[in-house]
Amino acid sequence: MSDLPQFRDNGDLQRYEWAEDGLTTFAEYRRSGDRVLIPHVEAPPPLRGKGAADRLMRAISAHARQQRLMIIPLCGYAHAWFRRHSENADILE
C-alpha cells in the first residue's frame, strides 16, 4: 500500500475518496447521468484543518472535468469551496 495521497471514485459506496496518511476523507455523491450531487463531505478528525478536504475537492473537480460531469454541491462545505474557487464554475450546475 502506498503512503502517497490517492484519489478514487468508490462507486460501491457512492463516494469520492482521498486517502492520506492512512486515513480517508470522502464526499458522498448521487449520480444521475452527467450530474453529480454532493450532499456530504467529511474528513477524519486528525486531518481536519490540514487541507485534506480541499485536496479532495480539487481532485473531484479534475475528475468531473475529465469525465465531463456537472457538480451540484448540496453540502455546505462543498458549496463554500466552489464559491471560493470560481475557476471551477464551468463544472457547476
Buried (B, 14 or more C-beta within 10 A) or exposed (E): EEEEBEBBBEEEEEBBBBBBEEEBBBBBBEEEEEEBBBEBBBBBEEBEEEEBBBBBBBBBBEBBEEEEBBBBBBBEBBBEBBEEEEEBEEBBE
